[in-house]
């Protein structure tokens, strides 16, 4: 690392080595071979990015779009202290991850993603329309959940504020098509665009995530610089020293040669809970594919599961240590805390309290992580750890780009398209048909016939 450069995320894969986990692991020679072999995939991915087929890389350099998103977020911040974010999946998870990690002081997001009627009613009941602004975000412009909640929010705002409520809205969607774009133009709602070559799950560093980030008062320049710094590393570092390459290679090796088809992502920091949720969608939706690029049935992918350290040591780790050997653990460790809490020296005559007095909670949490690593390693269960110098906007930018790159490169290793989502689209079509949307008559007829068949219900 250059002198004076900001601290960077590190990867410790000791728990993947044969000498530590036995036959479940790999030796350095095999890992090195796989990393060198991944160079072809990295070149293919670079070619696709340079041709404009995928845009998650280029958005880091679109200074006009970044500035526009920041301006819009700040405009909304002048109008209220609560942003009702109407979006689902990639349209919401990234913004949630940024809010949870970076802890804004005076602003908040309230996310309308699901259409659970009780959940929506509870969120509305907790809002004050005079202090609320709304961001409607959907790449397609027609996602059923987002559209339904948009209509609910629009009526709720209009009843309380009258026609002027539309001044408190913004829309983020496709630049050329979709009903959200048409509606925003009809109502004169400011609109920002998601580049057509950027899928929703790769869109957090576009207006999708940057408008909420700017509204919350987060350090957007540091966030974007972190992503650029990690991009420089992922495209220049040699394979064996490259976080993005090694992460993709290790996970692919364990999934394909050790049948570790489940990846458990376990942050040891409350601040990273929603980052793990965002990563879960990125990994699952990108790599879970029926067909490879040649049209062959492969039904590939690695199932991501989120877990929380140290909480889930008491609910899941028993399974991971002694259950089926089908998992690899990915830990996220914070090395320096923004705040610390010292455990009081009380009840020194009790064995369970005396050893804790005077120590810090962060010290205890790190011991919990080390203990879990040791238990897994001793049991021959592979694991590796991303070490974060601290939780900051710059580090979050590093992680976001790192995981996007790692996912995209993994698609090359699996030989599948990491950027489409036919399974999700099939579910959307079925929803449209069952809700009697125009143009889905035949699909509705088939689904209703299937639903009319006798069902096995106790």
C-alpha positions as CSV (number, residue, x, y, z in Angstrom):
1,X,0.0,0.0,0.0
2,X,1.3,3.4,-0.9
3,X,2.5,5.6,1.9
4,X,-0.4,7.9,3.1
5,X,-3.0,5.7,1.3
6,X,-6.2,5.1,3.2
7,X,-6.4,1.7,5.0
8,X,-7.8,-1.1,2.9
9,X,-9.9,-4.1,3.6
10,X,-7.9,-7.3,4.0
11,X,-8.7,-11.0,3.4
12,X,-7.5,-13.7,5.8
13,X,-8.1,-17.1,4.2
14,X,-6.1,-19.2,6.7
15,X,-9.2,-21.2,7.5
16,X,-9.4,-22.5,4.0
17,X,-6.0,-24.1,3.9
18,X,-5.5,-27.9,4.0
19,X,-3.0,-27.6,6.8
20,X,-5.6,-26.0,9.0
21,X,-8.9,-27.7,8.1
22,X,-7.6,-31.0,6.7
23,X,-9.1,-32.6,3.6
24,X,-11.9,-30.0,3.5
25,X,-9.3,-27.4,2.5
26,X,-6.9,-26.7,-0.3
27,X,-3.1,-26.2,-0.4
28,X,-1.6,-22.9,-1.5
29,X,-0.5,-24.5,-4.8
30,X,-4.1,-25.4,-5.8
31,X,-5.4,-22.0,-4.8
32,X,-2.6,-20.3,-6.8
33,X,-3.4,-22.4,-9.8
34,X,-7.1,-21.5,-9.6
35,X,-6.3,-17.8,-9.1
36,X,-4.0,-17.8,-12.2
37,X,-6.7,-19.6,-14.2
38,X,-9.2,-16.9,-13.3
39,X,-7.2,-14.4,-15.3
40,X,-9.1,-15.4,-18.4
41,X,-12.4,-14.6,-16.7
42,X,-11.0,-11.3,-15.5
43,X,-10.0,-10.4,-19.1
44,X,-13.4,-11.4,-20.4
45,X,-15.2,-9.4,-17.8
46,X,-13.0,-6.4,-18.5
47,X,-13.8,-6.7,-22.2
48,X,-17.6,-6.8,-21.5
49,X,-17.3,-3.7,-19.3
50,X,-15.3,-1.8,-21.9
51,X,-17.9,-2.7,-24.5
52,X,-20.6,-1.2,-22.3
53,X,-22.5,-4.5,-21.8
54,X,-22.4,-4.0,-18.0
55,X,-22.2,-0.6,-16.3
56,X,-21.5,-1.1,-12.6
57,X,-17.9,-0.2,-13.2
58,X,-18.4,2.9,-15.3
59,X,-20.9,4.6,-12.9
60,X,-18.0,5.4,-10.6
61,X,-16.7,7.9,-13.2
62,X,-20.1,9.5,-14.1
63,X,-19.5,12.7,-12.2
64,X,-22.6,14.4,-13.6
65,X,-24.9,11.7,-12.5
66,X,-23.3,11.5,-9.1
67,X,-23.6,15.3,-8.6
68,X,-27.2,15.2,-9.8
69,X,-28.0,12.5,-7.2
70,X,-26.4,14.4,-4.4
71,X,-28.2,17.6,-5.4
72,X,-31.6,15.8,-5.4
73,X,-30.9,14.1,-2.0
74,X,-30.0,17.4,-0.5
75,X,-33.1,19.0,-2.0
76,X,-35.2,16.4,-0.2
77,X,-33.3,16.9,3.0
78,X,-34.3,20.5,3.0
79,X,-38.0,19.5,2.9
80,X,-38.1,16.8,5.6
81,X,-36.2,14.6,8.0
82,X,-37.7,11.3,7.0
83,X,-37.3,9.7,3.6
84,X,-40.0,7.1,2.7
85,X,-38.1,4.9,0.3
86,X,-40.5,3.0,-2.0
87,X,-38.5,0.2,-3.5
88,X,-37.7,-3.5,-3.2
89,X,-34.6,-5.7,-3.6
90,X,-31.7,-3.8,-5.2
91,X,-33.8,-0.6,-5.1
92,X,-33.7,-0.6,-1.2
93,X,-31.1,-2.9,0.2
94,X,-28.1,-0.8,-0.6
95,X,-29.5,2.3,0.9
96,X,-30.5,0.4,4.0
97,X,-26.9,-1.0,4.3
98,X,-25.5,2.5,4.1
99,X,-27.9,3.9,6.7
100,X,-27.2,1.1,9.1
101,X,-23.4,1.2,8.7
102,X,-22.9,5.0,8.6
103,X,-25.5,6.0,11.3
104,X,-26.8,9.4,10.1
105,X,-27.5,11.8,13.1
106,X,-30.6,13.7,12.1
107,X,-32.2,11.9,9.1
108,X,-33.7,8.5,8.7
109,X,-35.1,6.1,6.0
110,X,-38.4,4.3,6.3
111,X,-38.4,1.6,3.7
112,X,-41.5,0.4,2.0
113,X,-40.4,-2.8,0.3
114,X,-42.9,-5.5,1.2
115,X,-46.6,-5.3,0.7
116,X,-47.6,-6.8,4.0
117,X,-50.7,-4.7,4.8
118,X,-50.0,-4.6,8.5
119,X,-46.4,-3.6,8.0
120,X,-47.4,-0.8,5.6
121,X,-50.1,0.5,7.9
122,X,-47.7,0.5,10.8
123,X,-45.1,2.5,8.8
124,X,-47.6,5.0,7.7
125,X,-48.9,5.4,11.2
126,X,-45.4,6.3,12.4
127,X,-44.9,9.0,9.7
128,X,-45.6,12.7,9.9
129,X,-46.5,13.9,6.3
130,X,-45.1,17.4,7.0
131,X,-41.7,15.9,7.8
132,X,-41.7,13.2,5.1
133,X,-40.3,13.1,1.6
134,X,-40.6,10.1,-0.8
135,X,-38.2,8.4,-3.3
136,X,-39.9,5.9,-5.6
137,X,-37.2,3.6,-7.1
138,X,-37.7,0.9,-9.6
139,X,-35.5,0.0,-12.6
140,X,-38.4,-1.5,-14.6
141,X,-40.9,1.2,-13.6
142,X,-43.6,-1.4,-13.0
143,X,-42.5,-3.6,-10.1
144,X,-45.8,-4.6,-8.5
145,X,-44.8,-4.1,-4.9
146,X,-43.2,-0.7,-5.6
147,X,-46.2,0.4,-7.7
148,X,-48.7,-0.6,-5.1
149,X,-46.9,1.2,-2.3
150,X,-46.4,4.2,-4.5
151,X,-50.2,4.5,-4.9
152,X,-50.7,4.0,-1.2
153,X,-48.1,6.7,-0.3
154,X,-49.4,9.1,-2.9
155,X,-53.0,9.0,-1.6
156,X,-51.7,9.2,2.0
157,X,-49.6,12.3,1.2
158,X,-52.3,14.0,-0.9
159,X,-54.9,13.6,1.9
160,X,-52.7,15.3,4.3
161,X,-50.9,17.9,2.2
162,X,-53.0,18.4,-0.8
163,X,-51.8,18.7,-4.4
164,X,-48.5,20.3,-3.4
165,X,-47.3,16.9,-1.9
166,X,-45.7,16.0,-5.3
167,X,-43.0,18.6,-4.6
168,X,-41.8,16.2,-1.9
169,X,-41.2,13.3,-4.3
170,X,-38.4,12.1,-6.5
171,X,-38.3,9.1,-8.9
172,X,-35.4,6.9,-9.9
173,X,-36.0,4.7,-12.9
174,X,-35.1,3.8,-16.4
175,X,-34.3,6.8,-18.6
176,X,-36.6,5.8,-21.5
177,X,-39.4,3.5,-20.5
178,X,-41.7,2.4,-17.8
179,X,-44.8,3.6,-16.1
180,X,-42.9,5.3,-13.2
181,X,-41.2,7.5,-15.8
182,X,-44.5,8.3,-17.4
183,X,-46.1,9.1,-14.1
184,X,-43.2,11.3,-12.9
185,X,-43.5,13.3,-16.1
186,X,-47.2,13.7,-15.8
187,X,-46.9,15.0,-12.2
188,X,-43.7,17.0,-12.8
189,X,-41.8,14.9,-10.3
190,X,-38.0,15.2,-10.5
191,X,-36.5,12.1,-12.1
192,X,-33.1,10.5,-12.0
193,X,-32.1,7.6,-14.1
194,X,-30.6,4.2,-13.6
195,X,-28.3,3.4,-16.6
196,X,-29.9,0.7,-18.8
197,X,-26.8,-1.5,-18.4
198,X,-26.9,-1.5,-14.6
199,X,-29.1,-4.1,-13.0
200,X,-30.9,-3.3,-9.7
201,X,-28.7,-5.4,-7.5
202,X,-25.6,-3.6,-8.9
203,X,-27.1,-0.1,-8.6
204,X,-26.3,1.1,-5.1
205,X,-23.5,3.4,-6.4
206,X,-26.0,5.1,-8.8
207,X,-28.9,7.4,-7.9
208,X,-30.6,4.4,-6.4
209,X,-28.3,4.5,-3.4
210,X,-26.8,8.0,-3.7
211,X,-30.0,10.0,-3.4
212,X,-30.8,8.3,-0.1
213,X,-27.1,8.6,1.0
214,X,-27.1,12.4,0.2
215,X,-30.4,12.8,2.0
216,X,-29.0,11.2,5.1
217,X,-26.0,13.5,5.0
218,X,-23.5,10.7,4.4
219,X,-20.0,11.3,2.9
220,X,-20.7,10.5,-0.7
221,X,-17.3,11.6,-2.0
222,X,-15.6,9.2,0.4
223,X,-18.0,6.4,-0.5
224,X,-17.2,6.8,-4.2
225,X,-13.5,7.1,-3.6
226,X,-13.5,3.9,-1.6
227,X,-15.1,2.2,-4.5
228,X,-12.6,3.6,-7.0
229,X,-9.7,2.6,-4.7
230,X,-11.0,-1.0,-4.6
231,X,-11.6,-0.9,-8.4
232,X,-7.9,0.0,-8.9
233,X,-6.9,-2.9,-6.7
234,X,-9.1,-5.5,-8.3
235,X,-8.0,-4.6,-11.8
236,X,-4.3,-4.2,-11.1
237,X,-3.2,-6.5,-8.3
238,X,-1.8,-9.9,-9.3
239,X,-4.2,-12.8,-8.7
240,X,-2.7,-14.2,-5.5
241,X,-2.7,-10.7,-3.9
242,X,-6.1,-9.7,-5.3
243,X,-9.0,-9.6,-2.9
244,X,-11.7,-9.8,-5.6
245,X,-10.0,-12.6,-7.5
246,X,-9.1,-14.6,-4.4
247,X,-12.6,-14.2,-2.9
248,X,-14.3,-15.4,-6.2
249,X,-11.7,-18.3,-6.6
250,X,-12.0,-19.6,-3.0
251,X,-15.8,-19.6,-3.1
252,X,-15.9,-21.2,-6.5
253,X,-13.3,-23.9,-5.5
254,X,-15.2,-24.8,-2.4
255,X,-18.6,-24.9,-4.1
256,X,-17.5,-27.0,-7.1
257,X,-14.7,-29.2,-5.7
258,X,-15.8,-29.6,-2.0
259,X,-19.6,-29.3,-2.5
260,X,-19.8,-26.3,-0.1
261,X,-22.9,-25.1,-1.8
262,X,-23.9,-22.8,1.1
263,X,-22.0,-19.6,2.0
264,X,-22.8,-18.2,5.5
265,X,-22.0,-14.5,5.7
266,X,-21.5,-13.6,9.4
267,X,-20.6,-10.0,10.3
268,X,-19.4,-9.4,13.8
269,X,-20.8,-5.8,13.9
270,X,-24.3,-4.6,14.1
271,X,-23.4,-1.9,11.6
272,X,-22.9,-4.5,8.9
273,X,-26.2,-6.4,9.2
274,X,-27.9,-4.9,6.2
275,X,-24.7,-5.0,4.2
276,X,-24.9,-8.8,4.5
277,X,-28.5,-8.6,3.4
278,X,-27.5,-6.6,0.3
279,X,-24.7,-9.1,-0.5
280,X,-27.2,-12.0,-0.1
281,X,-29.3,-10.7,-2.9
282,X,-26.3,-9.8,-5.1
283,X,-24.8,-13.3,-4.7
284,X,-28.0,-15.3,-5.0
285,X,-29.7,-13.5,-7.9
286,X,-26.5,-13.3,-9.9
287,X,-25.2,-16.8,-9.6
288,X,-28.3,-19.0,-9.2
289,X,-28.9,-19.9,-12.8
290,X,-30.4,-22.9,-14.6
291,X,-28.5,-22.5,-17.9
292,X,-24.9,-21.6,-18.7
293,X,-23.9,-19.3,-21.5
294,X,-24.0,-22.2,-24.0
295,X,-27.6,-23.1,-23.1
296,X,-26.7,-26.2,-21.1
297,X,-28.7,-27.0,-17.9
298,X,-26.3,-26.5,-15.0
299,X,-28.6,-25.4,-12.1
300,X,-25.6,-23.7,-10.5
301,X,-25.1,-21.2,-7.7
302,X,-24.1,-21.1,-4.0
303,X,-26.8,-20.3,-1.5
304,X,-26.0,-17.3,0.7
305,X,-27.2,-17.3,4.3
306,X,-26.8,-14.3,6.6
307,X,-25.9,-14.8,10.3
308,X,-25.0,-12.3,13.0
309,X,-22.0,-12.5,15.3
310,X,-22.1,-13.0,18.2
311,X,-25.8,-13.4,18.4
312,X,-26.1,-16.4,16.1
313,X,-23.4,-18.3,17.9
314,X,-26.3,-19.2,20.1
315,X,-28.7,-20.2,17.3
316,X,-26.8,-21.4,14.3
317,X,-23.1,-22.2,15.0
318,X,-23.9,-25.7,16.4
319,X,-25.2,-26.6,13.0
320,X,-22.1,-25.1,11.2
321,X,-19.6,-26.9,13.5
322,X,-21.3,-30.4,13.6
323,X,-24.0,-30.4,10.9
324,X,-23.7,-31.3,7.2
325,X,-20.3,-30.3,5.7
326,X,-21.9,-28.2,3.0
327,X,-21.0,-24.7,4.1
328,X,-18.2,-22.2,4.0
329,X,-18.2,-19.3,6.5
330,X,-17.4,-15.7,5.5
331,X,-16.7,-13.5,8.5
332,X,-16.7,-9.6,8.5
333,X,-14.5,-8.3,11.3
334,X,-14.1,-4.6,12.4
335,X,-10.6,-3.9,13.7
336,X,-11.3,-0.4,15.2
337,X,-14.6,0.6,16.7
338,X,-16.0,4.2,16.5
339,X,-17.2,3.9,20.1
340,X,-16.3,1.6,22.9
341,X,-18.0,0.5,26.1
342,X,-16.0,-0.6,29.2
343,X,-17.5,-3.4,31.2
344,X,-17.9,-2.3,34.9
345,X,-15.9,-4.0,37.6
346,X,-18.9,-5.3,39.6
347,X,-19.4,-8.6,41.6
348,X,-15.8,-9.6,41.6
349,X,-16.5,-12.6,43.8
350,X,-18.4,-14.3,41.0
351,X,-16.5,-16.4,38.4
352,X,-18.8,-15.3,35.5
353,X,-18.4,-11.6,36.2
354,X,-14.9,-11.1,37.7
355,X,-12.9,-11.8,34.5
356,X,-15.0,-9.4,32.4
357,X,-14.7,-6.3,34.6
358,X,-12.5,-3.6,33.1
359,X,-12.5,-5.2,29.6
360,X,-14.2,-3.6,26.6
361,X,-17.2,-5.0,24.7
362,X,-15.2,-4.8,21.4
363,X,-12.6,-7.0,23.0
364,X,-15.2,-9.5,24.0
365,X,-16.8,-9.5,20.5
366,X,-13.4,-10.1,18.9
367,X,-12.8,-13.0,21.3
368,X,-16.2,-14.4,20.3
369,X,-15.1,-14.3,16.6
370,X,-11.8,-15.9,17.3
371,X,-13.5,-18.6,19.3
372,X,-15.9,-19.4,16.5
373,X,-13.1,-19.4,13.9
374,X,-11.2,-21.9,16.1
375,X,-14.2,-24.1,16.6
376,X,-14.9,-24.3,12.9
377,X,-11.3,-24.8,11.9
378,X,-10.8,-27.6,14.5
379,X,-13.9,-29.3,13.1
380,X,-12.6,-29.1,9.5
381,X,-15.1,-26.4,8.5
382,X,-13.6,-23.9,6.0
383,X,-13.9,-20.2,6.8
384,X,-12.3,-16.9,5.9
385,X,-12.4,-13.3,7.2
386,X,-12.6,-9.9,5.6
387,X,-10.9,-7.5,8.0
388,X,-12.2,-4.0,7.9
389,X,-10.0,-1.2,9.4
390,X,-13.1,0.5,10.6
391,X,-16.7,1.2,9.4
392,X,-16.6,4.4,7.3
393,X,-17.9,5.7,4.1
394,X,-14.6,4.9,2.4
395,X,-14.6,1.3,3.7
396,X,-18.2,0.8,2.6
397,X,-17.3,1.9,-0.9
398,X,-14.5,-0.6,-0.9
399,X,-16.8,-3.4,0.2
400,X,-19.5,-2.6,-2.3
401,X,-17.2,-2.6,-5.3
402,X,-15.3,-5.6,-4.0
403,X,-18.4,-7.7,-3.7
404,X,-19.8,-6.5,-7.1
405,X,-16.5,-7.4,-8.8
406,X,-16.2,-10.7,-6.9
407,X,-19.8,-11.6,-8.0
408,X,-19.3,-10.6,-11.6
409,X,-16.0,-12.6,-11.8
410,X,-17.7,-15.6,-10.2
411,X,-20.2,-15.6,-13.1
412,X,-17.2,-16.0,-15.5
413,X,-15.9,-18.9,-13.4
414,X,-19.2,-20.6,-13.5
415,X,-19.7,-19.8,-17.2
416,X,-23.1,-18.2,-16.5
417,X,-24.6,-14.8,-17.1
418,X,-24.4,-13.0,-13.7
419,X,-26.4,-10.1,-14.9
420,X,-29.7,-11.6,-15.9
421,X,-32.6,-12.8,-13.7
422,X,-35.0,-15.0,-15.6
423,X,-36.3,-16.7,-12.4
424,X,-37.3,-13.4,-10.9
425,X,-39.0,-12.3,-14.1
426,X,-41.0,-15.5,-14.2
427,X,-42.4,-14.7,-10.7
428,X,-43.2,-11.1,-11.8
429,X,-45.2,-12.4,-14.8
430,X,-47.2,-14.7,-12.6
431,X,-48.0,-11.9,-10.2
432,X,-49.2,-9.7,-13.0
433,X,-51.3,-12.5,-14.4
434,X,-53.0,-13.3,-11.1
435,X,-53.7,-9.6,-10.4
436,X,-55.4,-9.3,-13.9
437,X,-52.9,-6.9,-15.4
438,X,-53.6,-6.3,-19.1
439,X,-51.6,-8.4,-21.6
440,X,-51.3,-11.5,-19.4
441,X,-54.6,-13.3,-20.2
442,X,-53.1,-16.7,-21.2
443,X,-50.7,-16.8,-18.3
444,X,-53.6,-16.0,-16.0
445,X,-55.8,-18.8,-17.5
446,X,-53.0,-21.3,-17.0
447,X,-52.3,-20.3,-13.4
448,X,-56.0,-20.2,-12.4
449,X,-56.4,-23.7,-13.8
450,X,-53.5,-24.9,-11.7
451,X,-54.8,-23.2,-8.6
452,X,-58.2,-24.8,-9.1
453,X,-56.7,-28.3,-8.7
454,X,-57.1,-30.1,-5.4
455,X,-54.4,-29.1,-2.9
456,X,-52.8,-31.2,-0.1
457,X,-53.9,-29.3,3.0
458,X,-54.3,-30.6,6.5
